[in-house]
Amino acid sequence: MGNQIALITKSGSIQVGERSNPSRADWITEHAVATGLSVVEVERLWLRFQQLGCTSEGLITNDVLRKRSMYSEDTFLRKFIGYLRDDFRSDGKVTFQNFCNAMYWIEKATARDKLNAIFNYLNNGNPLDKDTVRQILPKIIENDSEQGYDRLADILMEQLAGSGTEGGGVNAAESYISQDSFVQYCLDRIPKSRLEALLAFNVIPRHVSDQARQELERAEADGGRRQPTQAAAAPEAQVDAAEAVYTVPTDAQLAVVAQRASRRDYRLLGNKLGFYESDMNQIENLYRGDRFQQLYHMLIEWRKREGKAAYVITLQKVLQECLMPDIAAELNPKHRDEQKTWKL
């Protein structure tokens, strides 16, 4: 990733000691001090790093990359980890600190810097000709036909290629997409709200931090006596609008979301809920051809994973970040009677 990797390495100037180990009590706090992240952020990243298959010593090794199916199934994940390994450790191991530094950079970087990083990521920083674009497309857009990929490659070259053309025509043998033309095209042509949603990354998702802040404010206003509302705290008819959003969504509510969102960019929704490409591919394979069932079971997995923290308001915030405010509104209390009629 060229210059972007250099920027990532500067995000943490203090190095964690050689003797540091996940079994030590100060593992999290030591990384928080070294990276500048909060303890809560490091704890969340440590959970993700473990999901990526790190060893008991807190390392992602070449052996992990070979044996874990997620790396063989997800080209971009394998390449990203490869960048961390090659640029940080000559022995082929990725440390947890390297991972934290990378995530910190991705969270704080500007849209332009992120787009530059994406371009470097696609072809090691080299200009993209039509053949390269054609090879990349099946890895990021699934289930299209060969003719569909060819047509899309032609369209991209016509709109983005900045060299080797005259009079607006494209000579596939000479034209290519430069880094500058790629970045500027994305900044100029993709609506700002859409681009921000696509590039957004928070170590602690915004809806989670907002929720925590709201809970703290509510507790302080009530003298510290109030606790987060649970679904069973009162009969359903007595749960008011303010408190209903702090309940765990029902199967019927998740079915409503799945039905509506399955017609939209549901993979963006899955990504915002913390699912990796390999996770979504696995679910899609289980329910092949049924977009509703794919998204519904992904939502069920999200609720199971988050447990009591899987609030309705959390799902609403994510839907809003994915530019689906109309679906988020479906989860408001006034729709509860309608949601009861859903049968799976």
N, C-alpha and C positions, 0 to 999 in steps of 0.2 A: 504494500500500500504506500510505498514511497515516503513522501513527506508526512503523510498522515501517521504512519507508524512512528516517525521521529517525534511528532507532537505527543503521541500517547506515552512514549517513554519519559517525557518531561513532566508528566502529570503527577508523578510521585518521586520526589527527590530523595526521600529516606528509604533505605533498603531494610527489609525485614531480616533479622539475624539468621545465620545459617542453621542455628540450633532450634529455630522455631518449628513447631510441629502441631498438627490439629489436636493432639491429645493434651496440649498445654492449656491451662486456664486463660492465658493471655493471648491466645491465638487470634481472636476477633479484635480485641482492643489494640494489639500490636499492628494489625493491618489497618485499622482505622487511623492510627497515628501516622503511619507511613504514607497512606494514600490521601489523607485529607477528607475521607468519607466519614459519615457518622457511624456509630456502632450498629444502629438499626439497618443502615444501608449495607454494611459489610455482612451482617447476618443474613440478609436476603440474598446477596451475591454468593455467599458460601453455600447456601442451599442450592442455588443454580449450578454452581461449580461441581457440587457432588452429583447432581443430576447428569452432568456431562461425563461422569465416570472417573473422577479423580481417584488416585490411590490413597491409601491410609496415610501417606506422607504429604498429601495435599498437592499432588502433581498430576498433570495429564501427560502420559508418556507415549512413546511410539507404539508400545504394546496395546495401550488403551485405544489408540486411533485405529489399530488393525482389527481389534476384536469387537468393538462396540458397533452394533448394526446402524445406529443413528448416523455414524460418520460415513458408512458406505452408501446409505440411502440419501443423505443430504449433502450434495456437492458443495454448497455454499458454506455450510457449517464446518465441513472438513477443511475448506480452504481458509476460512477465518482463523480457526485454531492453528492451522499451518503457518499463517502469518505471524501469530504470536510466538509460536515455537521457533521459527527461523530467525526472527528479528530480536528475540530476547535471550534465548538460551542456545548456545552452540551444541549442547548435548541432546537437543531434541525434546526437552521437557518444558512444559508451560507451568509456571508457578501461579499460585492463587493471587499474588500481588500483581503479576502481569495482567491477569484477567480483570482485577479490580481497576487497574489503571486504564485499561481499554474501555471498560464500561463507563468510567468517569468521563473519559474524553467524548464518547458517543453521546452521553447525556448533555454535555456542556457545549459541544461544537455548534457552529452556525450552520444554517442550511447550505450555504455555499461550500463550506469545508466538508460537510457530509457528502454532498454531491461529488466533490472532487475525490473523496475516498471511495465512493461507489464506483466511479469510473476507473480508478486505479485497480479496484478489486476485480473488475470484469475481465481485464486483459493485461494485468501487470503494468498498467499505465500507458500501454502502447495504443496508438490510434486503432479504431475499429473499422475494418473493411466489411464488405457485405458477407463474405464467407464466415467471418468471426461472429458477426451479428446472428447469422443463421444458426450457428452452432450453439449460441447462448440461449436463444429463444425457447427451445424445448425444456430447458432447465428451470425457467422462471414462469412459463405459461404452459400448463398441462392440457392434455386431451384435445389439442388442435390437430388438424390434418397437415400432411406435408405441404400441400398447396397453400394452406392457411399460413404456415410459417414462412413460406416463400413470399407470399403477398405482404405479410407484415414486415419482413426484412426490406422489401422494396419501398414500402411506405416510410419506414424509419430512415433509410438512406436518402430518400427524396427530401425529407423534412430536416434532417440533421447534418447531412454530409456538407462539409465546408470547403473541400478542396477537390481539384481535378474535374470540376464541372463548369460548363459554360451555358449561359442562357437558361439556367434552371434545370437543364437535363442532367441525368445521372449516368455516368459511365462506370459501371460496376468494377471494371478493371483498374480504374484510377482513383475513384472517390473514396473518401474515408471520413469517419466521424472523429473529430478532434476532441480533446478534453474540454477546451473552452466552448466549443459549439454545443456539446452535450450539457454542460452546466448551465449555460445561458438559456438554452432551449427550455430546460426544466424550470428555471426561475421565471421565464417570461410566459410560458404557455400553460403550465399547470396552475390552476387556481391556488392562491396562497393558502387558504384553509385546507385544501386537499393535500398540498405538499407538506404542510406542517403536520397533518395527521399521519402521513406516510413516513415521515422522518422522525417523528416524536419518539423519544425513549427516556424513561425515567427509572432510575434504580428502584425507587419506591414509586409505584404508579400513582399518578396524580389523584385518582379517585380514592386511593387508600390514604394518602396524606391529608386530603381534604376531609375525609371521613374522620380521621383521628383528631384533626383540629376542631371539627364541629363537636365531637364527643367531649373534648377537653373544655370547650367553651360552655357546653351544656352543663357539664359537671361543676365548673366554676360558678356558673350562674345559680346553681342549686346548692351551693355550699359544699360541693364534693359528695353529696349524698346519692346522686342519681347514677344508675348503672345503665349500660347499653340495653336496649329493649330486645327481648327474645320473642320468638313467635308464640310461645305458650304462655306469655305473661298475662294475657287477658283473653276473654272470648273474642272471636273475630269481629263480631258486630260492634265491640267497644274499642277497637284499635283505631285511633284517629289517623288522619292523613299524614301527620308529621312523624308518627311512630311506625306506621305500616312499612315505610321504606327501610326500616332497620330490622325487618324480618327476613328469613331465608326464603328465596323464591320457591314456589311450589312447582310440581311437575307441569301443571296446566300453564303457569306463567312462562316456564321455559319453552313449552310447546308453542306458545304465542310468538315468542321471540324467534324460535327456529323457523316457524312458518313464514314470518315476515322477512327475516334477515337472510334466509336461504336464497332469496332473489337478488341479494346485494353482494358486496365484497365480504363474504363471510370468512375468508381467510385472514383479512385484516382484523376482523373481530376476534378470531381465534388467537392471532398473534398478540393482541392487546390483553387477552385473558391469560397469557403466559404459556401458550402451546407452541412447541417447536414444529418445524415443517415435518419432521419425521413422525411426530405425534398425529398431526392432521392427516398425513398420508396413510397411517395405520388405520385410523378411523374410517377414512374414505374407502379403503380396501375392504373393510368389514361390511360397509353398507353401500357398496358400489352402485352408482346410478341413482341413488335416493338422497338428494341434497338435504331434504328435511331431516331424515334420520341421522345423517352425518352430523349436522349442526346440533340437533337435539341431544345426541349422545355426547357430543363435545361439551355442551352446557352441563349435562349431568355429571361429567367427569370434573368440570370446574367446581361445581357445587360440592361434590364429594371431597375434592382436594382442599378447598377453603374451609369446609366445615361450618361452624357457627359464624365465621367471618364472611360468609358468602351472602352479604346483604343485597336486597333488591336495589338499594341506592348505588351499590358498587357496580352492578350490572348496568344500571341506567347511565352512570358516568362513562363507562366504557362505550356504550352505544352512542352517546353524544360525541365522544372523541372520534368515533368512526363515522361521523356525519349521518347518524340514524336517529335524530331526535324524535321522529314520529313513532319509532318502535319503542324508544325509552318511555314515551308518554303512555304506551299501552300497559305499562307496569304500574301506573298510578292507581290508587285505591278505588277510584270511580269505575274502574274496569274489572273489579274483582268478581262481580256476579257473572259477567260475560265469560271470564276465564274458567269458571267452574264447569261450563258446558263442554270444554275440550275433552275428548276421549282419545286415547292413543291406541 
